[in-house]
Amino acid sequence: MNKVIFSGVQPSGNLHLGNYLGALKNWVALQNEYQCVFCVVDYHAITVKQEPKILREKILEIAKLYLAAGINPETAVIFQQSRVSAHTELAWILNTITKIAELERMTQFKDKAREHKENINLGLFDYPVLMAADILLYDTDLVPVGDDQTQHVELTRVLARRFNQQFAEVFKIPEPYIQKQGARIMGLDNPAKKMSKSAGSELNYIALLDKPETARKKIMKAVTDSGSDIKFDPKNKPAISNLLIIYSLLAEASVKELEARYNGRGPAYASATAGKYGEFKRDLAEVAAKFLEDFQQKYNSFDDKFIEDVLEKGKIRAEAIAEETLKKVKKAVGLA
């Protein structure tokens, strides 16, 4: 049996290039060698206020984006979290072995609580336990995550071990799977912070559904570093380093190849093009625009009826696995 990978995306905000390069692009490659379970984690999304009509549209949008990225619903399981009740049932059981102090240490809760002061709710606090349930239901071996989510995966591992020791050996202990390059795409307007769909400025990110011309403009407005060398140096040149990673992943060219391409043309080239950064950004803008054109063509080829069918079939497959795990959990605890 192939190892199992589980991951998911919240149906909120605008999925962007950072989400694609740091997650979806990698998922597509992983589905060829692992049994993949990809969830639209809508219960996680409602830990902050959502407009119901928009939430429903976003659920379908995320599933459509999965398919546009190249995830195959015939091999990978694609489903909506709230359609499989085992997620919330297991989360409740795991709540009874989770310590308050463990949740209080979660840095993402602290960040979200600062961001949503008017709605610091129990769901926001308990988010990592539901995430643990999501992962553990599917005998997950590996969890592709950004480095901001590794703390949650570590709690999942703690809870799995604690349950196994306290009751019975039910859960597999999952490992985080972090792609080195592209795991953390930074904001175009601030290379010190991760690209975020909840960023205050739209210049922070390129949404996967942005018009290609909008993407061009955002790239051209992206901040750069002092000097003119196009060199991968995250410490001293974080802005250009971030753009190099984006360019590399979209164009499937190595960073070293891009460095050589733009630094090997001599001073005449730099003066003729008003600096190397301008030419570099124009080329990257074209690469990004072409990527969006192709991606959105695939996205628009799926209608809502087809997506609903994919989610329903995925639910049936996911439910069969999840219910089997939940049955073992309930038996171990004494509930069945």
C-alpha positions in Angstrom: 0.0 0.0 0.0 1.2 3.5 -0.8 1.7 5.9 2.1 -1.2 8.2 2.8 -1.0 12.0 2.4 -3.7 14.3 3.9 -4.0 18.0 3.4 -6.6 20.7 2.9 -7.4 24.3 2.2 -9.9 26.7 3.8 -12.6 28.1 1.5 -12.0 31.7 2.5 -10.2 34.6 0.9 -8.5 34.4 -2.5 -6.3 31.4 -3.1 -3.0 32.8 -4.5 0.3 32.0 -6.1 1.8 31.2 -2.7 -0.9 28.6 -2.1 -0.3 27.1 -5.5 3.5 27.0 -5.4 3.7 26.0 -1.7 0.9 23.5 -1.8 -1.2 22.6 -4.8 1.7 22.2 -7.3 3.4 19.8 -4.9 0.2 17.9 -4.3 -0.1 17.2 -8.0 3.4 15.6 -8.0 2.7 13.7 -4.8 -0.5 12.0 -6.1 1.5 9.8 -8.4 3.4 8.1 -5.6 1.1 8.4 -2.6 -2.6 7.8 -1.7 -3.8 11.3 -1.4 -6.7 12.7 0.5 -7.4 16.4 -0.1 -10.1 18.1 1.9 -12.0 21.5 1.6 -11.8 22.3 5.3 -15.0 24.4 5.6 -15.4 23.8 9.4 -12.0 25.5 9.9 -13.1 28.4 7.8 -16.1 29.3 10.1 -13.8 30.0 13.0 -13.8 33.5 11.6 -17.0 35.2 10.4 -18.1 34.2 6.9 -21.0 35.3 4.7 -23.0 32.1 4.1 -23.6 32.6 0.4 -20.0 33.5 -0.3 -18.8 30.5 1.8 -20.9 28.1 -0.3 -19.4 29.6 -3.5 -15.9 29.4 -2.1 -16.3 25.7 -1.2 -17.0 24.9 -4.9 -14.3 27.3 -5.9 -11.6 25.6 -3.9 -12.6 22.2 -5.3 -12.5 23.6 -8.8 -9.0 25.1 -8.1 -7.8 21.6 -6.9 -8.8 20.2 -10.3 -7.4 23.1 -12.3 -4.1 22.6 -10.6 -4.1 19.0 -11.9 -5.3 16.9 -9.0 -7.1 13.8 -10.4 -10.3 13.0 -8.6 -10.2 9.5 -9.9 -7.1 8.7 -7.9 -7.0 11.3 -5.1 -9.9 11.7 -2.7 -11.4 15.2 -2.9 -14.2 16.0 -0.4 -15.8 18.6 1.7 -15.0 18.3 5.4 -18.5 19.0 6.8 -20.0 16.2 4.7 -18.1 13.6 6.8 -19.4 13.8 10.4 -16.5 11.6 11.7 -14.3 14.7 11.7 -16.3 16.5 14.4 -17.0 13.3 16.4 -13.3 12.5 16.6 -12.5 16.1 17.4 -14.7 15.9 20.5 -13.1 12.7 21.7 -9.6 14.2 21.2 -10.7 17.2 23.1 -11.0 15.1 26.2 -7.3 14.2 26.1 -6.0 17.6 25.0 -4.6 20.0 27.6 -5.6 23.6 27.7 -2.0 24.7 28.1 -1.1 22.9 24.8 -3.7 25.0 22.9 -2.6 28.2 24.6 0.9 27.7 23.2 -0.3 27.7 19.6 1.2 30.7 17.9 -1.4 30.8 15.1 -4.2 31.2 17.7 -2.4 34.1 19.2 -2.0 35.7 15.7 -5.6 35.1 14.7 -6.9 36.3 18.1 -5.0 39.6 17.6 -6.5 39.8 14.0 -10.1 39.0 15.0 -10.4 40.6 18.4 -14.2 41.0 18.0 -14.6 37.2 17.6 -12.1 35.3 19.7 -14.3 32.1 19.8 -13.8 28.6 21.1 -13.6 27.2 17.6 -10.6 29.4 16.9 -8.9 28.1 20.1 -9.8 24.5 19.4 -8.9 24.6 15.7 -5.7 22.4 16.1 -7.8 19.6 17.7 -10.1 19.5 14.7 -7.0 19.5 12.4 -5.7 16.5 14.4 -8.9 14.7 13.8 -8.8 15.5 10.1 -5.3 14.0 9.8 -5.7 10.9 12.1 -9.0 9.7 10.6 -7.2 8.6 7.4 -4.2 6.7 8.7 -2.1 9.6 7.4 1.6 9.1 7.0 2.6 12.5 5.8 1.0 16.0 6.1 2.2 18.6 3.5 2.3 21.9 5.4 3.9 25.3 5.4 6.3 25.9 8.3 3.5 28.0 10.0 1.5 24.8 10.5 4.2 22.4 11.8 3.2 23.2 15.4 -0.3 21.9 14.7 1.1 18.7 13.2 3.3 18.2 16.2 0.2 18.5 18.5 -1.4 15.9 16.3 1.5 13.6 16.9 1.3 14.2 20.7 -2.4 13.4 20.7 -2.0 10.3 18.6 0.6 8.9 21.0 -1.4 9.9 24.1 -4.5 8.2 22.8 -2.5 5.0 21.8 -0.9 4.9 25.3 -4.1 5.6 27.2 -6.5 3.4 25.2 -5.2 1.2 22.4 -2.9 1.4 19.3 -5.4 3.0 16.9 -3.5 5.9 15.3 -0.6 6.1 13.0 1.9 8.8 14.0 2.0 11.3 11.0 5.0 13.3 9.9 5.1 16.8 8.5 6.1 17.0 4.8 7.7 20.3 4.0 8.8 21.1 0.5 12.1 23.1 0.8 11.7 25.4 -2.1 8.3 27.2 -2.4 7.2 26.2 1.1 7.0 29.8 2.1 6.3 32.3 -0.7 6.6 35.8 0.7 4.4 38.9 0.0 5.2 41.0 -3.0 4.8 44.1 -1.0 6.7 42.8 2.1 9.2 40.0 1.7 9.4 39.8 5.5 5.9 38.3 5.7 4.3 35.3 4.1 2.1 35.9 1.1 -1.4 35.8 2.6 -5.0 35.7 1.2 -6.1 37.8 4.2 -3.4 40.5 3.6 -4.7 44.1 3.9 -3.3 45.0 0.5 -4.0 43.2 -2.8 -0.5 44.1 -3.8 0.7 41.4 -1.3 -0.4 38.5 -3.5 -1.4 37.3 -7.0 -4.7 35.5 -6.7 -5.1 32.4 -8.9 -8.2 34.1 -10.4 -6.6 37.5 -10.9 -6.7 38.7 -14.5 -3.4 38.2 -16.2 -3.0 41.9 -16.7 -3.6 42.5 -13.0 -0.8 40.0 -12.2 1.5 41.8 -14.5 0.9 45.1 -12.7 1.4 43.5 -9.3 4.7 42.0 -10.3 5.9 45.3 -11.7 4.9 47.0 -8.4 6.6 44.4 -6.2 9.3 45.7 -3.9 12.9 45.1 -4.6 16.2 45.4 -2.7 19.0 48.0 -3.0 21.6 47.4 -5.6 21.0 45.8 -9.0 22.4 42.2 -8.7 19.8 39.5 -9.3 21.1 37.1 -6.7 19.5 34.6 -4.4 20.5 35.8 -0.9 17.5 35.6 1.5 19.3 37.5 4.2 20.6 40.5 2.3 18.2 40.5 -0.7 14.9 39.0 0.5 12.7 40.7 -2.1 14.7 39.5 -5.2 15.2 36.1 -3.6 11.5 35.7 -3.2 10.9 36.7 -6.8 13.6 34.3 -8.0 11.8 31.4 -6.2 8.4 32.4 -7.8 10.1 32.7 -11.2 12.0 29.4 -10.8 8.8 27.4 -9.8 6.6 28.9 -12.5 9.2 28.6 -15.3 10.6 25.3 -14.1 14.1 26.8 -14.3 16.7 26.6 -11.5 17.5 29.7 -9.5 21.1 29.4 -10.5 20.1 29.4 -14.2 18.0 32.5 -13.7 20.9 34.2 -11.8 23.2 33.5 -14.7 20.6 34.6 -17.3 20.2 38.1 -15.7 23.7 38.7 -14.3 25.6 37.6 -17.4 24.6 40.4 -19.8 27.1 43.0 -18.7 26.7 46.8 -17.9 25.5 47.7 -21.4 22.4 45.5 -20.8 21.7 47.1 -17.4 21.8 50.7 -18.7 19.9 49.9 -21.8 17.0 48.4 -19.8 17.0 51.0 -17.0 18.4 48.5 -14.6 18.3 44.7 -14.4 15.4 44.6 -11.9 13.1 46.2 -14.5 13.8 43.7 -17.2 13.7 40.8 -14.7 10.3 41.9 -13.4 8.9 42.3 -16.9 10.0 38.8 -17.8 8.6 37.4 -14.6 5.3 39.3 -15.1 4.9 37.6 -18.5 5.6 34.2 -17.1 3.0 34.8 -14.3 0.5 36.1 -16.8 0.9 33.1 -19.1 0.6 30.7 -16.1 -2.7 32.3 -15.1 -4.1 32.2 -18.6 -3.5 28.5 -18.8 -4.6 27.8 -15.2 -7.9 29.8 -15.6 -8.7 28.1 -18.9 -8.7 24.7 -17.0 -10.6 26.3 -14.1 -13.4 27.5 -16.3 -13.8 24.1 -18.0 -15.4 22.7 -14.9 -19.1 23.6 -14.1 -20.6 23.5 -10.6 -22.6 20.3 -11.3 -19.4 18.5 -12.1 -17.7 19.8 -9.0 -20.7 18.7 -6.8 -20.4 15.2 -8.3 -16.7 15.1 -7.5 -17.4 16.2 -3.9 -20.2 13.6 -3.5 -18.0 10.8 -4.8 -15.1 12.0 -2.6 -17.4 12.1 0.4 -18.4 8.4 -0.1 -14.7 7.4 -0.4 -13.6 9.5 2.6 -16.5 8.4 4.8 -15.7 4.7 4.3 -12.2 5.3 5.6 -13.1 7.8 8.4 -16.0 5.7 9.8 -13.7 2.6 10.1 -11.2 4.6 12.1 -13.9 6.2 14.3 -15.3 2.7 15.0 -11.9 1.6 16.3 -11.7 4.8 18.4 -15.1 4.4 20.0 -14.4 0.8 20.8 -11.0 1.7 22.4 -12.7 4.4 24.5 -15.6 2.2 25.6 -18.3 4.0 23.6 -19.1 1.0 21.5 
